[in-house]
Amino acid sequence: MTPVDGSRDTISFIQMLRGFAPIPVVLAHVPGLWLQENRANWTPFDLYRQMVLHPLQLDNTGGRFGVILFFLISGFIISMVAEKETRSEFFIKRVFRIFPPLFAATLIGFVTVRLSQAYGWGPIHSNNAVETIDFIKSAFMLSWVVETPRAISVAWSLMPELIFYGFVMIVIGLLKKSPVRATLILMALYGSLTLPMAAFGYLSYLGYFTVYLPLFLIGRVFYLHYARQVSGEGLIALFLLNLILFLSIFNSRFPGELFRSEYAGFFNIALACALFHGLMTWRPAHCPRVLTFFSKISYSFYLIHLSVGICVLNALSTTDVAFGLKVALALALSIAISFLNFLLVEQPSQKLARHLVRLTR
């Protein structure tokens, strides 16, 4: 089994979750988004909607559920590795974990856009970058810091991730010595960014991302219980505090979205937390091979699937190939390119990060 986020510790239930999390996101886009944008129907996806998404009340055709799982996983993993790392080590490893694969994914997005323009295949849905500078800004996340055309639309979730990393760096010295106190400070930092949203325009814009930070903190709370740093009662108390904080702030930023009559966003959170805690309690000894594979490529797959998958579906849209085969080809190519990105970019960049850390000691 491969380490999680470069750590020497492998946790099977985390691998299982990381392997599963990108799947609902990918299905939401390939084929879900393509069908929506082209006002088309496909019986297997209709059945998926009727038999899975509707009974579980998962909105965004399941994509939000997968992203929430990623946030919980990140809160758990970062809490684990940050206890063992210095501030500089944490910074170096996170930079090389996030940005080299993002650079590669943005380059791939650039290629799919240019191919689509050259051959008239149609737009890469939800990605609106056109000029080369748009892709450069997207590669460095600058298009999310200030709203400009974006090349990798799914990279929005990296904004709350990066903000969470910044918060962790602030309290990294406290994480091991006083984990509960550090958690409360992280909650206070969250409040400092979100409570004044209504009074400041830029904080209101950042609210699209910062409102999700309590989900990382819930992942952290799960880790504290897993590592026996808080009791069962402490788990419940900190979980409820963060859940209430999240629900109140999110509902003020996006009124009605969490508790509407159909596809209420709250069900995504409840199901993701229940799945995470259930697997954590079970503590399986092994992760199935297929999920181990998808766990390895999950970050690259998440970043790459939309550009490649939509491009393939667009390219094949005027052919007589059955739509099911088109989807299979789109997913197969997305997986293959994601695996290459993992081998050629992710692994070497993490190895380089470890080398740089050794040089700084």
C-alpha positions, 0 to 999 in steps of 0.5 A: 500500500502506498503512503498517504500524502507522502507520509510513512503511515498508511491507513486503509480506510483513508485509502478507501475513501480517497479511492472512492471520493473522486468517483461521484465527482467524475460521474457528475461531470463525465457524463453528467455535466456533458448531458446537462449542457447538451440537453441530452439523456442517457438511460444509465445516468437516468437510472443512477440519478433515480436509484442513487442520487435521489434516494440519498438526496445528493445534489450537484449530481453527486459531485458535492458529496465527493468534494466533502469527502475530500475535505474530511480526508484532508482535515484528517491527513493534515492533522496527522502529518502536521504533528510530525513536521516543522513549519518549513517542512509542512510548507515545502511538502504542501507546495510540492503536493499541490502545485506541480500536478496542478501545473500539469493539469492546467497544461493538459486543459490548455491542450484540450481547449486548443484542440477543441478550437482547432477542430470545432469540437465545442467548449470544455464545459465550465472552463472559461479560460481562453487566453494563455494568461488565463491558464497561467493564472489558473496554474498558480491559483491566481484566478481564484484569488481574484475572479478571472477566467479559469482553466480548471474549474474543479480547482475551486476546492483547492482554495479552502484547502490552501486557506486551511493549510495557512491556518495549520501553519499558524498553530503548528507548534500547538498541534501536538502539545495541545490538540484541543486548544489548537482546534479551538484556535482554528475555529476562531481563525475561521470565525475571523474570516467568515463572521465579517463577510457581510461588512467587507466585499472581498471577505464576502467573495472569499466566503465561497471558499472559507465557509467550507473550513469547518469540514476540514476541522471535522476531519481533524476532530475525527483524527483526534479521536482516531489517535486517542487525543480526545475521548468519545465525548470530546469527539461529539462536542467538537463535532457538533461545535464545528457542524453548528458553526458550518451550518450557521455560516454557510446558511447565511452565505448561501441562504436556503441551499442546505435545507431546501425541500429536495436535494438539500445540501445537508444530506451530502454532509450527513452522509459523508460524515457517517461514511467517514466515521463508519469506516474509521470505526471499522478500521479495515485491515486492507484496501481493495486493489481497485480503490488503492489504485484510484487512491494513488491517482485521486488528485490527478484524476480529480484535476484532469477528468473534466478537461479530458473527459469533456474533450473526448465526448465533444470529439465523438459527439458527431460519430455513430459510436454508442454513447456508453462507449463514448463515456467509457473511452472518455473515462479510460483516457482520463484515467490513463493520463491521470496515472501518467501524471501521478507517475511523472509529476506527483511522485517526482515532485513529492520526492523532490520535496522530501529532498529539499526538506533534508537540505533545510535540516 
